């Protein structure tokens, strides 16, 4: 609840100055998405960076077992969230297997095509 209230306050304070908001890493679970929609509104675009567990683990500085546990937890939480957004709003999956620059450019293209 605290995170959502902080997001709401920050968004309200910038309403006149922006075309939209990019919220990284939230929501993380389905209940968070439902609460966001009920208190703030339905997002117009949801980006999902789509990559393999191998790519995710290669970006981590943690030990292998900890990384594998975190990735498994991520998939368990994100799969229902992805399915939810696929059915309710515009979910865009972005191929995140390339270099950081390639992924950034793909995200920019996705956002630009949505805004047109």
C-alpha positions as CSV (number, residue, x, y, z in Angstrom):
1,X,0.0,0.0,0.0
2,X,2.8,2.4,0.8
3,X,4.5,1.9,-2.6
4,X,1.2,2.5,-4.4
5,X,0.5,5.7,-2.4
6,X,3.9,7.0,-3.2
7,X,3.5,6.3,-6.9
8,X,0.1,7.9,-6.9
9,X,1.4,11.1,-5.2
10,X,4.4,11.3,-7.6
11,X,2.1,10.8,-10.7
12,X,-0.4,13.4,-9.6
13,X,2.3,15.9,-9.0
14,X,3.5,15.6,-12.6
15,X,0.2,15.2,-14.4
16,X,0.4,18.5,-16.3
17,X,4.1,18.0,-17.3
18,X,4.1,14.6,-18.9
19,X,2.6,12.4,-21.6
20,X,2.9,9.3,-19.4
21,X,4.8,7.5,-16.8
22,X,7.4,4.6,-16.9
23,X,7.2,2.6,-13.8
24,X,10.0,0.0,-13.5
25,X,9.5,-3.1,-11.5
26,X,6.0,-2.5,-10.4
27,X,3.6,-4.3,-10.1
28,X,5.4,-7.5,-9.2
29,X,2.4,-9.6,-8.4
30,X,-1.2,-9.8,-9.7
31,X,-2.7,-8.3,-6.5
32,X,-0.5,-5.2,-7.0
33,X,-1.8,-4.8,-10.6
34,X,-5.4,-5.1,-9.5
35,X,-4.8,-2.6,-6.7
36,X,-3.0,-0.2,-9.1
37,X,-6.0,-0.3,-11.5
38,X,-8.6,0.3,-8.7
39,X,-6.7,3.2,-7.1
40,X,-5.0,4.9,-10.1
41,X,-6.3,3.4,-13.4
42,X,-5.6,0.9,-16.1
43,X,-2.2,1.3,-17.8
44,X,-2.3,2.1,-21.5
45,X,0.9,0.1,-22.2
46,X,2.7,-2.6,-20.3
47,X,6.2,-3.6,-21.4
48,X,7.5,-7.1,-20.7
49,X,11.3,-7.6,-21.2
50,X,11.3,-11.2,-22.6
51,X,14.5,-13.1,-22.0
52,X,15.8,-16.5,-21.0
53,X,16.8,-17.5,-17.5
54,X,20.3,-17.8,-18.8
55,X,20.3,-14.1,-19.8
56,X,18.9,-13.1,-16.5
57,X,21.5,-15.1,-14.5
58,X,24.3,-13.7,-16.6
59,X,23.4,-10.2,-15.4
60,X,23.6,-11.2,-11.7
61,X,26.5,-10.9,-9.4
62,X,25.0,-13.3,-6.8
63,X,25.9,-16.9,-6.4
64,X,24.3,-19.4,-8.8
65,X,21.9,-21.0,-6.3
66,X,20.6,-17.6,-5.1
67,X,20.2,-16.4,-8.6
68,X,18.3,-19.5,-9.7
69,X,16.0,-19.2,-6.7
70,X,15.3,-15.5,-7.5
71,X,14.7,-16.2,-11.2
72,X,12.3,-19.1,-10.4
73,X,10.4,-16.8,-8.0
74,X,10.2,-14.1,-10.7
75,X,8.7,-16.5,-13.2
76,X,6.2,-17.8,-10.7
77,X,5.0,-14.3,-9.9
78,X,5.2,-12.8,-13.4
79,X,3.5,-15.5,-15.4
80,X,0.0,-14.7,-13.9
81,X,0.8,-11.0,-14.2
82,X,1.7,-11.3,-17.9
83,X,-1.5,-13.3,-18.6
84,X,-3.5,-10.7,-16.8
85,X,-2.2,-7.8,-18.8
86,X,-2.5,-9.8,-22.1
87,X,-6.2,-10.1,-21.4
88,X,-6.8,-6.5,-20.2
89,X,-4.5,-4.0,-21.8
90,X,-1.9,-3.6,-24.4
91,X,1.0,-5.9,-23.4
92,X,4.1,-5.5,-25.5
93,X,6.8,-8.1,-25.1
94,X,10.3,-6.8,-25.9
95,X,13.0,-9.2,-27.0
96,X,15.7,-8.6,-24.3
97,X,18.2,-11.2,-25.4
98,X,20.5,-8.7,-27.2
99,X,23.0,-6.1,-25.8
100,X,21.8,-3.5,-23.4
101,X,21.9,-1.0,-26.3
102,X,19.8,-3.2,-28.6
103,X,17.2,-3.8,-25.8
104,X,17.0,0.0,-25.1
105,X,16.5,0.7,-28.8
106,X,13.8,-2.0,-29.0
107,X,12.0,-0.4,-26.0
108,X,12.2,3.0,-27.7
109,X,10.7,1.6,-30.9
110,X,7.9,-0.1,-29.0
111,X,7.0,3.1,-27.1
112,X,7.3,5.2,-30.3
113,X,5.0,2.9,-32.2
114,X,2.5,2.9,-29.4
115,X,2.4,6.7,-29.2
116,X,1.7,7.2,-32.9
